[in-house]
Amino acid sequence: MNGLLKSKLLTMALKNFILFVILSLVNLSAGAQKSKIDSTSVANTLKALLSICKHVDFEDPKTSGMGIFYKAAPYIIYRGNDKKRAWKDFANYKNEIEKKGVDEICIRINETVNRDSTYKIMKYFTQKESEGIWHILMISYVKNNNEKKAAFAFLKIRNRFGLGDID
């Protein structure tokens, strides 16, 4: 192989390598951007859910008709026995069993994180499980003068996040 051909092959290989590196960096950047958008969306969903659980509107006629936490149901993932819906749908507050689950979650939120208006989101991360990709917020809050931690885990369903678990 003559020197000119070797030089052209090396130049082509170098250009391909540089292109590969650039594309890899662009892909990493896009992944980081998606992660930032998801973490912001999850944090906003948590904030909205905490507000709904804490600030019940007793003037709302649906509150007395349906129940005090009916507005929280669209933020909470269905976890029941119906395998077609479990982890793939939001709670239906008109169903008594699902209503009880939503109420229990809001009560738990009100007895923990909602007692501390200065709670902090300490960490966001994702974890792949059989139900899908969990988007987890680690929360730090104070209860009875003791620092506590909780993990709020969200799944993305139909392009929006819903709370699936609290640990």
PASEBA-1860 file (N, C-alpha, C; in nm, 3 decimals):
! residues 167
1> MNGLLKSK> 0.085/-0.117/0.000/0.000/0.000/0.000/0.090/0.123/0.000 ~ 0.061/0.213/-0.089/0.148/0.330/-0.098/0.116/0.430/0.012 ~ 0.202/0.523/0.033/0.191/0.622/0.141/0.070/0.712/0.128 ~ 0.033/0.749/0.007/-0.081/0.838/-0.016/-0.211/0.769/0.024 ~ -0.225/0.642/-0.011/-0.345/0.565/0.023/-0.355/0.548/0.174 ~ -0.241/0.516/0.239/-0.239/0.502/0.385/-0.282/0.631/0.451 ~ -0.233/0.741/0.403/-0.264/0.873/0.457/-0.413/0.902/0.444 ~ -0.472/0.871/0.328/-0.615/0.894/0.306/-0.699/0.806/0.398
9> LLTMALKN> -0.658/0.680/0.414/-0.731/0.589/0.503/-0.725/0.635/0.648 ~ -0.608/0.680/0.691/-0.593/0.731/0.827/-0.677/0.857/0.848 ~ -0.679/0.944/0.748/-0.758/1.067/0.756/-0.907/1.032/0.766 ~ -0.952/0.936/0.685/-1.091/0.895/0.688/-1.126/0.832/0.823 ~ -1.038/0.748/0.873/-1.061/0.683/1.002/-1.067/0.787/1.113 ~ -0.980/0.887/1.108/-0.979/0.993/1.208/-1.108/1.074/1.201 ~ -1.154/1.106/1.080/-1.279/1.181/1.063/-1.397/1.101/1.118 ~ -1.399/0.971/1.090/-1.507/0.885/1.141/-1.504/0.879/1.293
17> FILFVILS> -1.386/0.871/1.350/-1.373/0.868/1.496/-1.423/0.999/1.557 ~ -1.384/1.111/1.500/-1.428/1.243/1.550/-1.580/1.254/1.539 ~ -1.637/1.210/1.428/-1.781/1.212/1.409/-1.850/1.125/1.514 ~ -1.793/1.008/1.541/-1.848/0.918/1.643/-1.847/0.986/1.781 ~ -1.736/1.050/1.816/-1.726/1.118/1.945/-1.828/1.232/1.955 ~ -1.841/1.310/1.848/-1.937/1.421/1.848/-2.079/1.369/1.865 ~ -2.116/1.266/1.790/-2.251/1.209/1.801/-2.276/1.152/1.940 ~ -2.175/1.091/1.998/-2.190/1.037/2.134/-2.215/1.149/2.234
25> LVNLSAGA> -2.140/1.258/2.220/-2.159/1.372/2.311/-2.297/1.436/2.293 ~ -2.344/1.447/2.169/-2.477/1.502/2.143/-2.582/1.412/2.208 ~ -2.565/1.281/2.194/-2.659/1.187/2.254/-2.659/1.198/2.406 ~ -2.543/1.210/2.467/-2.533/1.228/2.612/-2.600/1.357/2.656 ~ -2.579/1.462/2.580/-2.640/1.591/2.611/-2.792/1.582/2.603 ~ -2.844/1.514/2.501/-2.989/1.498/2.487/-3.045/1.418/2.604 ~ -2.973/1.314/2.648/-3.016/1.234/2.763/-3.017/1.316/2.890 ~ -2.917/1.400/2.908/-2.911/1.486/3.026/-3.024/1.587/3.024
33> QKSKIDST> -3.055/1.641/2.906/-3.164/1.738/2.893/-3.297/1.672/2.927 ~ -3.320/1.548/2.878/-3.443/1.475/2.908/-3.453/1.449/3.057 ~ -3.342/1.412/3.119/-3.340/1.387/3.262/-3.377/1.512/3.340 ~ -3.326/1.628/3.296/-3.358/1.754/3.363/-3.506/1.787/3.348 ~ -3.560/1.765/3.227/-3.703/1.792/3.204/-3.787/1.697/3.289 ~ -3.751/1.567/3.293/-3.825/1.471/3.373/-3.818/1.504/3.521 ~ -3.700/1.539/3.571/-3.687/1.569/3.714/-3.770/1.691/3.752 ~ -3.775/1.790/3.664/-3.856/1.909/3.688/-4.005/1.872/3.688
41> SVANTLKA> -4.046/1.791/3.592/-4.186/1.748/3.585/-4.226/1.667/3.707 ~ -4.139/1.579/3.752/-4.167/1.498/3.871/-4.178/1.588/3.993 ~ -4.086/1.682/4.008/-4.090/1.774/4.122/-4.218/1.859/4.120 ~ -4.259/1.903/4.002/-4.383/1.981/3.990/-4.505/1.896/4.023 ~ -4.503/1.770/3.983/-4.613/1.679/4.016/-4.621/1.658/4.167 ~ -4.506/1.637/4.230/-4.504/1.622/4.376/-4.559/1.747/4.444 ~ -4.513/1.862/4.401/-4.558/1.989/4.460/-4.709/2.005/4.448 ~ -4.763/1.974/4.330/-4.908/1.984/4.309/-4.983/1.886/4.398
49> LLSICKHV> -4.935/1.763/4.408/-5.001/1.663/4.492/-4.997/1.703/4.639 ~ -4.883/1.751/4.686/-4.873/1.795/4.825/-4.973/1.908/4.853 ~ -4.985/2.000/4.760/-5.079/2.111/4.776/-5.223/2.063/4.779 ~ -5.258/1.972/4.690/-5.394/1.918/4.685/-5.428/1.848/4.816 ~ -5.337/1.769/4.867/-5.362/1.696/4.993/-5.373/1.792/5.112 ~ -5.294/1.898/5.110/-5.290/1.990/5.223/-5.405/2.091/5.222 ~ -5.442/2.140/5.105/-5.539/2.249/5.094/-5.669/2.199/5.033 ~ -5.752/2.137/5.115/-5.881/2.087/5.069/-5.978/2.204/5.061
57> DFEDPKTS> -6.046/2.214/4.948/-6.144/2.322/4.926/-6.282/2.273/4.969 ~ -6.321/2.307/5.092/-6.450/2.263/5.144/-6.567/2.340/5.083 ~ -6.538/2.445/5.008/-6.643/2.520/4.936/-6.680/2.450/4.806 ~ -6.594/2.363/4.759/-6.617/2.289/4.635/-6.727/2.185/4.660 ~ -6.838/2.190/4.587/-6.947/2.094/4.608/-6.904/1.948/4.586 ~ -6.804/1.926/4.501/-6.757/1.789/4.477/-6.688/1.732/4.601 ~ -6.632/1.819/4.685/-6.565/1.772/4.805/-6.662/1.700/4.896 ~ -6.780/1.759/4.917/-6.878/1.693/5.004/-6.943/1.575/4.933
65> GMGIFYKA> -6.956/1.582/4.801/-7.019/1.473/4.727/-6.929/1.354/4.705 ~ -6.805/1.379/4.665/-6.714/1.270/4.630/-6.620/1.233/4.744 ~ -6.567/1.332/4.811/-6.469/1.307/4.917/-6.362/1.415/4.915 ~ -6.296/1.432/5.029/-6.206/1.547/5.044/-6.080/1.543/4.958 ~ -6.038/1.426/4.916/-5.913/1.417/4.839/-5.937/1.377/4.693 ~ -6.057/1.402/4.640/-6.088/1.358/4.504/-5.994/1.418/4.400 ~ -5.943/1.539/4.427/-5.854/1.604/4.330/-5.717/1.536/4.322 ~ -5.684/1.454/4.419/-5.553/1.387/4.421/-5.550/1.262/4.333
73> APYIIYRG> -5.665/1.203/4.305/-5.670/1.076/4.231/-5.594/1.081/4.097 ~ -5.605/1.189/4.018/-5.532/1.191/3.891/-5.380/1.200/3.906 ~ -5.331/1.211/4.028/-5.187/1.218/4.055/-5.133/1.088/4.113 ~ -5.221/0.990/4.133/-5.182/0.868/4.202/-5.206/0.748/4.111 ~ -5.107/0.662/4.101/-5.111/0.544/4.014/-5.199/0.436/4.077 ~ -5.279/0.372/3.993/-5.360/0.259/4.036/-5.268/0.140/4.063 ~ -5.287/0.077/4.182/-5.201/-0.035/4.222/-5.282/-0.159/4.258 ~ -5.406/-0.165/4.216/-5.496/-0.273/4.258/-5.475/-0.405/4.187
81> NDKKRAWK> -5.579/-0.489/4.197/-5.572/-0.627/4.147/-5.595/-0.639/3.997 ~ -5.651/-0.539/3.933/-5.677/-0.545/3.789/-5.544/-0.532/3.715 ~ -5.494/-0.645/3.665/-5.361/-0.649/3.603/-5.352/-0.561/3.478 ~ -5.466/-0.537/3.411/-5.464/-0.452/3.292/-5.442/-0.306/3.329 ~ -5.478/-0.268/3.451/-5.466/-0.128/3.493/-5.350/-0.104/3.590 ~ -5.312/-0.206/3.664/-5.211/-0.189/3.770/-5.082/-0.133/3.711 ~ -5.036/-0.021/3.767/-4.914/0.048/3.730/-4.921/0.111/3.590 ~ -5.042/0.108/3.526/-5.057/0.163/3.391/-5.167/0.267/3.384
89> DFANYKNE> -5.231/0.297/3.496/-5.346/0.387/3.497/-5.345/0.467/3.627 ~ -5.426/0.570/3.629/-5.439/0.653/3.749/-5.559/0.606/3.831 ~ -5.559/0.641/3.958/-5.667/0.600/4.048/-5.800/0.661/4.004 ~ -5.905/0.585/4.026/-6.042/0.628/3.996/-6.112/0.653/4.130 ~ -6.133/0.778/4.163/-6.187/0.813/4.294/-6.333/0.771/4.309 ~ -6.400/0.739/4.201/-6.540/0.695/4.209/-6.549/0.550/4.256 ~ -6.439/0.475/4.248/-6.433/0.338/4.297/-6.396/0.344/4.446 ~ -6.477/0.286/4.531/-6.458/0.297/4.676/-6.322/0.244/4.723
97> IEKKGVDE> -6.276/0.136/4.666/-6.146/0.080/4.707/-6.033/0.175/4.666 ~ -6.040/0.227/4.545/-5.937/0.320/4.498/-5.944/0.452/4.575 ~ -6.065/0.496/4.606/-6.084/0.618/4.686/-6.015/0.602/4.822 ~ -6.035/0.487/4.884/-5.971/0.460/5.014/-5.819/0.469/5.002 ~ -5.764/0.413/4.892/-5.619/0.418/4.871/-5.569/0.561/4.852 ~ -5.641/0.641/4.774/-5.604/0.782/4.754/-5.608/0.857/4.887 ~ -5.716/0.836/4.963/-5.730/0.904/5.093/-5.614/0.866/5.186 ~ -5.579/0.739/5.188/-5.469/0.693/5.274/-5.337/0.759/5.235
105> ICIRINET> -5.313/0.773/5.105/-5.190/0.838/5.060/-5.188/0.984/5.101 ~ -5.299/1.056/5.082/-5.303/1.198/5.122/-5.287/1.214/5.273 ~ -5.348/1.126/5.349/-5.333/1.132/5.495/-5.187/1.109/5.532 ~ -5.125/1.010/5.468/-4.983/0.983/5.495/-4.896/1.103/5.458 ~ -4.925/1.165/5.344/-4.851/1.285/5.303/-4.871/1.397/5.405 ~ -4.994/1.415/5.449/-5.023/1.523/5.546/-4.962/1.497/5.683 ~ -4.938/1.371/5.716/-4.877/1.338/5.845/-4.724/1.339/5.839 ~ -4.669/1.355/5.719/-4.523/1.351/5.705/-4.473/1.480/5.640
113> VNRDSTYK> -4.451/1.477/5.511/-4.388/1.588/5.439/-4.467/1.718/5.454 ~ -4.599/1.711/5.451/-4.678/1.834/5.459/-4.676/1.899/5.597 ~ -4.614/1.837/5.693/-4.598/1.901/5.825/-4.477/1.994/5.828 ~ -4.397/1.990/5.724/-4.275/2.071/5.718/-4.277/2.153/5.588 ~ -4.307/2.279/5.601/-4.314/2.366/5.481/-4.176/2.390/5.420 ~ -4.071/2.351/5.490/-3.936/2.370/5.438/-3.873/2.237/5.395 ~ -3.958/2.139/5.359/-3.903/2.011/5.312/-3.807/2.038/5.195 ~ -3.716/1.945/5.174/-3.617/1.962/5.066/-3.613/1.837/4.979
121> IMKYFTQK> -3.603/1.861/4.849/-3.576/1.752/4.757/-3.425/1.735/4.755 ~ -3.380/1.622/4.803/-3.236/1.600/4.818/-3.172/1.535/4.694 ~ -3.252/1.454/4.624/-3.194/1.379/4.514/-3.304/1.333/4.419 ~ -3.268/1.324/4.292/-3.355/1.266/4.189/-3.275/1.158/4.118 ~ -3.339/1.044/4.096/-3.275/0.940/4.014/-3.382/0.851/3.954 ~ -3.343/0.772/3.855/-3.436/0.679/3.792/-3.391/0.538/3.818 ~ -3.488/0.448/3.814/-3.459/0.307/3.837/-3.556/0.224/3.754 ~ -3.504/0.135/3.672/-3.588/0.051/3.588/-3.634/-0.072/3.667
129> ESEGIWHI> -3.765/-0.092/3.667/-3.826/-0.207/3.733/-3.927/-0.268/3.638 ~ -3.993/-0.375/3.679/-4.089/-0.443/3.592/-4.207/-0.353/3.554 ~ -4.242/-0.258/3.639/-4.354/-0.167/3.611/-4.317/-0.058/3.511 ~ -4.190/-0.033/3.495/-4.142/0.072/3.406/-4.025/0.145/3.469 ~ -4.000/0.265/3.422/-3.890/0.346/3.477/-3.947/0.431/3.590 ~ -3.897/0.409/3.710/-3.938/0.486/3.827/-3.853/0.613/3.833 ~ -3.918/0.723/3.861/-3.853/0.852/3.879/-3.867/0.883/4.029 ~ -3.756/0.883/4.099/-3.760/0.886/4.245/-3.703/1.017/4.297
137> LMISYVKN> -3.780/1.077/4.387/-3.735/1.197/4.458/-3.710/1.160/4.604 ~ -3.590/1.184/4.650/-3.558/1.165/4.791/-3.587/1.298/4.862 ~ -3.673/1.291/4.962/-3.720/1.410/5.032/-3.669/1.407/5.175 ~ -3.628/1.522/5.222/-3.589/1.539/5.362/-3.688/1.636/5.424 ~ -3.739/1.600/5.542/-3.834/1.687/5.613/-3.816/1.667/5.762 ~ -3.874/1.758/5.839/-3.863/1.752/5.985/-4.001/1.722/6.042 ~ -4.004/1.623/6.132/-4.127/1.588/6.203/-4.092/1.569/6.350 ~ -4.161/1.641/6.435/-4.134/1.635/6.580/-3.987/1.660/6.611
145> NNEKKAAF> -3.930/1.761/6.545/-3.791/1.803/6.564/-3.688/1.697/6.522 ~ -3.730/1.598/6.445/-3.639/1.496/6.395/-3.638/1.499/6.242 ~ -3.517/1.495/6.186/-3.508/1.491/6.040/-3.547/1.351/5.992 ~ -3.635/1.350/5.894/-3.682/1.224/5.834/-3.654/1.228/5.685 ~ -3.655/1.111/5.624/-3.636/1.101/5.480/-3.746/1.011/5.423 ~ -3.785/1.041/5.302/-3.883/0.959/5.232/-3.850/0.959/5.083 ~ -3.882/0.847/5.019/-3.865/0.836/4.874/-4.003/0.836/4.810 ~ -4.026/0.932/4.723/-4.151/0.941/4.647/-4.119/0.892/4.506
153> AFLKIRNR> -4.184/0.782/4.466/-4.153/0.718/4.339/-4.268/0.738/4.240 ~ -4.235/0.786/4.122/-4.333/0.820/4.019/-4.310/0.737/3.893 ~ -4.419/0.707/3.825/-4.414/0.645/3.693/-4.475/0.742/3.593 ~ -4.428/0.733/3.470/-4.484/0.818/3.364/-4.587/0.736/3.287 ~ -4.709/0.788/3.286/-4.821/0.722/3.219/-4.888/0.826/3.131 ~ -4.906/0.791/3.005/-4.970/0.881/2.909/-4.911/1.023/2.918 ~ -4.780/1.030/2.916/-4.706/1.156/2.912/-4.720/1.243/3.036 ~ -4.759/1.185/3.148/-4.756/1.262/3.273/-4.719/1.167/3.387
161> FGLGDID> -4.670/1.227/3.494/-4.621/1.147/3.606/-4.729/1.130/3.712 ~ -4.724/1.015/3.777/-4.814/0.985/3.887/-4.738/0.916/3.998 ~ -4.779/0.941/4.121/-4.714/0.881/4.238/-4.753/0.734/4.246 ~ -4.653/0.649/4.251/-4.676/0.505/4.259/-4.642/0.446/4.395 ~ -4.552/0.513/4.468/-4.509/0.455/4.596/-4.441/0.562/4.681 ~ -4.451/0.543/4.811/-4.378/0.624/4.908/-4.306/0.527/5.001 ~ -4.177/0.540/5.012/-4.098/0.458/5.106/-4.039/0.545/5.213
END
